[in-house]
Amino acid sequence: MKILLSAYACEPGKGSEPGIGWSWALGLAHAGHEVWVLTRANNRSAIERALADRPEANLRFIFYDLPRWARWWKRGARGVRIYYLLWQWGAYRAARRVCRETRFDLVHHLTFGVFRHPSFLGRLGLPFVFGPVGGGESAPRALRRTFPLRGYLADLARDMANWLVRVDPLMASVYKRAGLTLCKTAETLQRIPGRYRDKCRVYLEVGTDARVQPPPRHHATEGRFRVLYVGRLLYWKGVHLGLMAFARLLERHPEAHLTIVGSGRDERWLHALAQRLGIGEAVTWISWLERDAVLQVYPRHDVFLFPSLHDSSGNAVLEALAGGLPVVCLKLGGPGELVDDSCGVRVLPGAPAQVVRGLARALLALADEPRLVERMSQAAERRARVQFSWQCQVARMEALYLMVRAGRTAPAQLLPDGG
C-alpha cells in the first residue's frame, strides 16, 4: 500500500512519542509499504542522519512547520496545544497539495496520540485511521488525596478537558470521518462519544525490536535486591507511592536498593519524601541518561517498579519487559495491559494505604523468591519479544488497514491476549 502517515513527533533514537512515530514509519516501510511521513521540520536533521546511515527506499518524508510568526505560541503548555492545532491545519493543507500529485491508499494519524487533539486529515477523502490515541485515563479519586495541591487541581482540569470531548464539534468531526479509531486503553475508548464507539478498538501502539538481543542479566548484584524506576518525576507517575512501598520492603530486606532514573517538576518533593521516610541512603537518583544507556540499566536490576496512575502506554514498562525485568505496577492504563500475571504483579487501585501495602507485598514476594524472579524474567522477555514485537504489531496494523479500505469493521479483540 501507499500510506500517508501523520507523525508530528517522529525522531530516531528517542523514546516516547518521537520514538513511536519513527518506529511505526520504519516498521511499515520494512513490511514493503511505500510510506510518506508528514512531520515537523525540526525533526529533519535527525531523520536525515539516520537515513544516511541506513537508507530505506520505501520511506519518504514531508517536512512542514508553521511560519516563523506563529512560533511564539509555543511558550507554555497552553501555547504548545494552540501551536499543535495550528500545525495540524497547516499539515492538512500540505497533505492536500501532495495528494494532488500522489495517489495514496490510506491516511493514518499517529502522533500526537491524544484523543482530545484533532487531526484534519480525514478531510482528504481517503480511508482514515485515527490513533492509537490515549489520554482518557484518570487517577482514581481515592489516590488523589496523596497528590500535592497543584497536582490535585491539574487532574481536575484534565477531567474537565476529557469530559468536553463529548461535546467538542471539532473532535466529533474527526471521529465521524475516521474509518477506525484506535484507543490505547479501554478507559480512553469510554471517553469517546457513544455514537462513534462502534468504529473504535483498543490497541496499544508500543513495540520492541525482537531482533536486538538485550544485555545479559545481572541477578542480585552483591546480594542486594535491586529495584528500578525509569520515567518522569511527576505526581501522577505514583513514585511517591512507590517510595512508601519500598520503605516497607527495607524493613525486611535492609540491603535492598532503589534506582530512580528521571527528572521532573516534582523531583524536590520526592527527594524530601525519601528523606522523611528515612530511606535516602537506599535510593540512587539519576536525573538523565541517553536512551541507549537506559536500555543498559534494566538488566542490572531485579524488578521494575512503575506505579503510574494514568499512563496511556508505558514505553518504559515494555523496555523493562524486553530487558527481562518483572514489573510491579497498578492495574491501570497501558501498564495494566502490557503486564500479565506471568511477568509481573498488577496491584488493584484503592485507598492509598491499600495500594502501598499491595506494592510492598509484591516487592517482598519477589525479594523472598529468587526463583519467582527468574521465572517472571523469562516470561517478561518472551511476552515483549513475541506478543509486542514490531513485526507482530505491523502485521496487525496491516490487517486493520485492509479492513478500513474495504469498509469493514475491525474485530473487537486487538490486543495479543486481552492483557
N, C-alpha and C positions, 0 to 999 in steps of 0.2 A: 504493500500500500504506500501511497504518498501521503504523509501525515504532516500537518501543521501543528506544532507543539508550542503552546504559550507558556514560557517559564521566566517570569520576571526575575526570580532568583535562580541562577544557573552558573555554577563555578566549580571547576575540577579541584580535587584535593581538599574540599571543605565538607563539613558535616551539616546537619540541619537542612533547611530549605534549599540553600545553594547546592548542596550535595545531592539532594533528591532530584532537582532539575537536571543536573548533569548526568546522574546515573540512569535516569529513565531515557534521556535522549540517546545516550551511548548504548543502552540495552536494546532499544528498539532498532537502532541502526545496525547493531551486530546481528539482530534477527533477520536482517535482509530488507527492512523497510527503508524508503527514502524519507528521511526526517529533516524537516525545516524547522528550526527553533527560533522563535521570536523572543528576544531577551533584551535586557538593558545594555546600553553601550558601555557602561563601566565594567562589564564582565568580559569585554573583548580581549584585553591583553592576556588574561589568564587562559582563556579558551584558545586563543591562537598559539600560545606557548605549548599547551597540551597537545594540540593537533599537529604542531610542528614535530614534536617528539614521536607521536603515534597517529599518523594520518588516518582518517576514517572517510572513505569515499561516499558513504551513504548519509553523511551528516553535513548539513548546511546551516548557517546562522544568518538571521536578520537582526541587526543591531539597531535599536531605536532608543532614543531618550528625548525628554521634553526640552523645549528651548531653554536657554540659559535663564530667561526672566522668570521661569516657573520654579526654579530650583530653591528659591528661598522658602518654599512651602515645607521643605524637608527638615525644618527646625522643630524639634519636639515631636512627641508621639502622635499628637493630633495632626500636625503638619505632614508627617510621613504618610498618614492614611489619606489625606487630601491629595498629596503628590501621587500616591499609588492609583487613586481613582482617575486622576488626570492622565497618568501614564497608560492605563488600560484603554481609555478612549483614544488616545493617540496611537496606541499599538493596533487597535481595531482598524483605524484609518490606514495605517501602514500595511496591515494584512490585506485590506481590501484592494490596495494597489497591486500587491503581489499576486492576489488571486485572479486579477485580470490577465496575467501572463502565464500563470501556472495552475493547472487543474489538480486540486487536492481531493483525496477520497474522504478525509475526515479532519476535523479540528478538535484539539484537546487542550483545555486549560488545566495546567498542572500546579504552578506556583504563582503567587502565594496560595496555599491551600487552606483558606479560611472561609467558612460558609457564609459569613457576613459581608465578604468583599466580592464585588461583581466582576464579571468578565463580559465584554460586549461581542465576543467572537461568535456567539450564537446567531448574530445578525448576518453572518456571511452566507447563510443559506446552505451550509454544509452539515452533514451529520456531526453533532456536537456532544462531546463528553466533558463534564464539569467535575473536576476533582481528581483524586480524593481530597476532600475538604474536612477540616475539623474545627474546633473552637466551641462546639456546643456543650462540652463537658463543664461541670461546675463542681466546686469543692463542697462536700457535704456540710450542711449548716452547723452541725454539732462541732465540726473541726474548725470552723471559722473563729471560734472563741479563742483559739490559740494564735491567731494572726496579730501582728501589730495593727494599730488603728488604721494606718494608711492602707494596709492590705485588705482589711475588712471592708473599707469604703470602696476600694478599687474593685473588689469582687462584686459588690452590689451594683456598681456601674456596669460591669461586664454582664451581669444578669439582665440588666435593662437593655443593653445592646443586643443580647441574644433574643430577648422577647420581641424587640422591634422588628426582627427579620420577618416575623409572621405578617406584619402589615406594611413591609417595605416594598413599594411598587417596582423599584429597580431590581431587587433580588427576585421578585415574582417573575419578572421578565426573563431573568437568567434561567430559573428553574423550568419555566414554561418552554423555552427554546431547547433546553438540553434533552437529548435523546436518552441520556443516562447521567445521573448524578451519583458519584461515589463518595461515601462518607467514611471517614477514618474509624468512627466508633458508632455504636448504637445510640449513644447519647446525642450525638450530632444529628443523626437521622431523625430523632424525635423532635428536634428543634425546627425542622423544615416544615413549611405549611402542609397540612394533611392532604390537600388536593394534588400534591406533586410527589407524594411518597411512593406511589406505585412505580415511579421511574428512578427510585433511589435504592442503592445497595451498600452494605458495609464492606469496606475494602481498605486494609492497611497498605500504605504506599511505600513502606520501607523494605529494603532488601539487603542482602550481603553477597559478596562475590565468593562463591564456593570454590573457585579455582585457586584462591590465595590461602595458603596454609597459615594458621595462627602461630605465633611464637610458642615454644614449649611451656607447659605449665610448671610453676614452682610452688609446690604444695607446702603450706605451713612453714614458711621460711623461719629458721631459727626457733622452731617450736611455737611460734606466735600465730594465732588465728587472725588473719588479715581481712578486713572489711574495706570495701571501696565504694565511694560515691563519685560520679562524674556528671557535672551539669551546672547550670547557673545557680547562683545563691540568691534565690528569690523566695519569698514567704510561701508561695503556693507549691513550691517543689517539695515541701514537707521535710526539709533537712532538720528542722527543729525537733520534729517527732523522731526522726532517726537518731539524733544525738541523745534524746532521752532514753530510747530503747538501747542504744549502745552503752549508756551508763549502767543499765541493768545487767547487760552482758558482762561488764567488767567486774561485777560483784562476784561472779562465779569463775570468770576467766580473766584475772587481772593482767595477764600477759597479752591480751587482745589489743589490736591496733586498728584505728580507722584512718584512712587516707581520703581527703576531700579534694578533688580536682575541679576548680571552677572559681568564678568570681561573680559578683553581682551586687545589687543595691543593698541587700540585707546581710552582707558579709560581716559587718561590725556587730550587728545584732546576734548573729550566730556565734561569733567568737566569744562574745560576752556570755551567752548561754552555756557554752562549753566550760568556761571558767566557773560559772555559778554551780554547774553540775560536778565540778571537781575532776573533770576528765581531760583538761587541757594538755597534760603530758602524753596522753594516749592518742592524740589526734594530730595528724600532719596536714597542713593546709598548703596546697599548691595552686597558685592563682591562675596559671595559664600554661598550656603545653600545645605544641603543634599537633595536628591530628595524628600524624604517623607516630609521634611519641606517646600519645594517649593510647593508641592501639597496643603499644608495647607494655603499658601499665596493667591492663586487665589480667594477663596470665600470671602476674606476680602476686595475686590476691586469691583468697579462698571463696569469697562471696561478694555479690554486688547488691548494695542496699539502695533502693530507689523509691522512696515513699511519696512520690508526687501525687498531688490531689486533683489535677485536671490536665494531664498531658494527653494530647491527641494521638501522638505516635509513640515516642520513646526510642529515638535513634540510639541513644546510649545503651538502652536495655538490649537491643538487638546486637550491638557491638559486644556487649558483655557476654551474651549467649554464644556468639560466634567465637569468643575467646575462651569458652569453656567455663564460665562462671555461673553457678546457680544464682538466681535472682530472688531477693526478698522485696516485694512491692505491695501496694494496695490493689485490691481487685476493682480498679477504676481505669477508665480510658484505654489508651493504646497499650500501656504496660500490662494491664489485666488481660488483654487479648494475645499479646506476644508470648507471655509466660503461661505454661500449663503446669499441672501437678508433677509432671515427670522431671522438670528442670528448675523448679523454684517453689516458693511459698507465696501465695496471694492472700493478704490479710483483709478480711472484710471491714469496710468502713463502719464507724460507730462513734461512741463518745471518745474524747481524747485519751482518757486513761485506758480504755479498752483497746484502742489502736496501738498505743505504746506497748501494752502488755503483749499484744499479738505479734508485733515486730520483734520484741525481745525474745519471746518464746521461739520464734522462727530462727533467730540468730543462735540461740542456745542449742536448739536441736542440731543445727549444723556444726556448731563448735564441739558438741559432745560426740558426734558421729562422723569421723573422717571418711568412713566407707559410704555414708549417705552423700557426702560432698562429692566423692569420686563418681558415684552413680549419676547424680544430678549433673555433674560436669560433662560427662559423656552425652547425656540426653540433651543438654543445653546446646552443645556444639552440633549435634545431629539435627535438632529442630531448626536451628538458624540456617544451617547449610543445605538442608533438604527442603523444608517447608517454606523458607523465606529466601531462597537463593534468587538472584536476579533472573536467572534463566526461567525459574518457575513463575515468578511474578510477571515477566514479559509474556510468557505463554498464556497466562490467564487474561492479561490485557488484550492480547491478540484476539482471543475468543470473544471478548466483550466488544471489541471494535467491529467484528463481523456481524454480531447481533445488532448493534446500533445502526450499521449501514443497511441491514436488512429490515430495520424497523421492528425487530423482535424484542421482547422483554428479557432482561438478563435473569439468570437463576437467583433465587433468594439467598443461597449459601455461596459466598465467595471466599471466605476465609478458609485456610487449609483444613482446619478441623473444628471450627467454631470456637477456638481458644479454649 
